[in-house]
Amino acid sequence: MLAFLVQGGVVLIPIVALSVIAVALIVQKAVYFVQTRESEADLGTYVIAQLRSGKASVALLELESKSSPESRVLLEGLRARKEGQSQETVGMRMESQAKRSAGDLEKNVAYLASIANLATLLGLLGTVAGMIVSFFNLKTSGVSDPALLAGGISQALITTAAGLTVAIPCLLFYHVFRQKVNRTLSQIEIAATDLQSYLSRQRQLRARP
């Protein structure tokens, strides 16, 4: 392994460092998404059904036991309702919690795309540096000796391969995580809108003479 790093040149060192960071980020986000996965396909509909059945306290307890972003947003809305807050305040508190949840969902995901770009560029830099070494050796030797070109070409190929090896998985997981984030944000928006609409209708019904 050490010989491989030496042969790849100094450019290979930051590529390896980026690969370590990328693995850590991928594992961290994968664990986060598994731990915060929502078991209910349509949490908003489920909570509303509980409220219609007069089981508001049960719905609160169930939401408190969950750790999904959707449950956090709906829990904030039900807490505001229980405290007797206005409909506008209920909506604002759910929106605020949704923004916090969005921040948690998107945390570190963008770094994977940046690492992919950096690894690719560093691999290209290593390629250029290797070719420069090859032509410099050719110039100083004055003869077309393949052995003199082999070192630089090898460095160029190693850094290119290493950069792509880091970049491709990073881009793959970036798009996978990005889709998961977008899907979860859509579910949060739908659930929050459904709950807010239901609470608004309930207030209107109670306000009628």
N, C-alpha and C positions, 0 to 999 in steps of 0.2 A: 504493500500500500504506500509506504514511504517513497519507494522508487517511482511509483506511478505519479505521486505528487511532484517529485523532483523533475520528472520528465515532462510533466504538464506545464511547468513553469510557475512563476509567482502569481499569475492570473488565476490559477486553479485554486489558490487558497481562499479568496473571497467567494468563489463559487461553492466550495465545500461549506464555508460558513453559512452561506445563504440556504444551502440544502438542509442544514441542521435547524435553522430558524423556521424554514418552511414545514419541516416535519412536526416541530413543536406546535406551530399554529394550526396545522391540519388536525392533529390529535386533540388539541384544546377545543376547537370548534366542533369536531365530531362528537366529543363527549358532551359538550354543552347542548347540542341539538338532540342527542339521545335523552339526556336528563330532563329537558324541558319539552319533550314531545307531548302533545295533547292527545289523550286517548279517545275523546269524543270527536266524531267526524264533524258535527255541527254543534259546538258548545253553546252558542247563542240560543238556538232552538231548544236545547235541553234545559237550559236555565229558565227560559221563559215558561216552558212546560211545568217546571217545578213551582214557579211563582203562581201560575194559574191554578195549581193544585193546592195553593195555600201553604207551600213548604218553603217559604223564604229563608227560614233559619237553616233548613237542611241544605239549601242551595249555597248559602254563605259558608257553612262548614265544609262542603265539598270543594268550593273554590279555594278556601284557605288551605286545604290539604294538597292542592295542585301547585305546580311550579311553572306551568306553561305561560307564555306571554299573553295568550288569549284570556286565561283565567285571571291573571293579574289585573287586566283592564276591566273585565266584568265585575271582579270583586270590588274594585274602586268605585264603580257605579252603584253597586248594591249597598256599599257602606255609606255613600253619600245619600242614597235614598232613605236608608235606615235612620240617618241623622236628621232627616227632614229638610234636606237642602233643596233649593229650587231646581227646576229642570235644567236651567242654564248652567248652574253649578255642577250638576251631575255630569252634563256633557263635557264641561271644561276639565273636570277631574279625570274622566275617562280619557280625554284627549291628551292630557298631561302624562298619564300613565302609559298611553300608547307610544308617545314619543320616547319615554325612557326605555320601553321594551324594544322599540326600533333601534335605539342606540346599542342595547345589549346584543341584539340579533346581528347587527352589522359590524360590531366590534372586531377588528383584525382581519375581516374578510378581504378588504381592499388591498391589504399588504401582500396577499398571495399574487395578485395581478402585478404589483410592483416588483416582487421578487422574480416573477417569470420574465418580466422585461429586462431587469438588471442581469439576470443569469444569461439571457440570450445575448445581450450587449457585451458582457464580459467574455463570453465564449467567442464572439466575433473579434473582440480585442485580442484575445489569445491567438486567434487564427492569423490576424494581421501581424502580430508580433512574431509568430513562428515563421511566417513567410519572409519577414524582414531578415530574420536570423539566417534563413536558408540562402537568400540572395546575397547577404553579406558574406557568408562563408564561400559562396561561389565566386564572389568578386575577389576576395583575399587569396583564394587558392589559385585562381587563374585557370583551373581545369574543371571540366564537368564531371566531377566525381560524385556518383550517387550517394556514397557514404556520407559525404559532407552535407548533402541536402536532407538526408534522412532525419537528423535531429530536429531541425526546424519544422519539417513537414509533420513529424510525429507530434510535436508540441501543438501545432495548429489543429490537428485532428482530435487530439485528446481534449483540448479546451472547448472545441466546438461540440463534441459529443457530451462533455460534462455539462455545458450550459444548457443544451437541449434536454438532457436527462432531468435537470432540475426544473426547467421551464414548463415542460409538457404536463407533469403531474400537478404543478401549481395552477396552471390554467384550467385543468380538468376540475380540480376541487374548488377553484374559485367560482366556476360556472355552476357547479352542483350546489355549493353553499348559497350563491346568489339566488338561484331558483327557490331554494328552501326559504330564504329570507323574504322574497317577494310573495311566495305563497302564504307564509305566516302572516305577513302584514295585511294581505287581502282578507284572510280569515279574521284577523283582529278588527278590521274595518267593518266587515259584514256583521260580526257578532255585536260590536258596540252599537252600530246603527239599529240593529234589530231590537236590542235591549232598550235603547233610548226611545225608540218609537213605541214600544210596549209601555214603558213607564209614562210616556206622554199621554197615551190613550187612557191609561188608568187614572191619571190626574184629571183629565177632562171628564171622565165618567163620574168621578167623585165630586167634581165641581158642579155638575148638573143638579138643578133643584128636584 
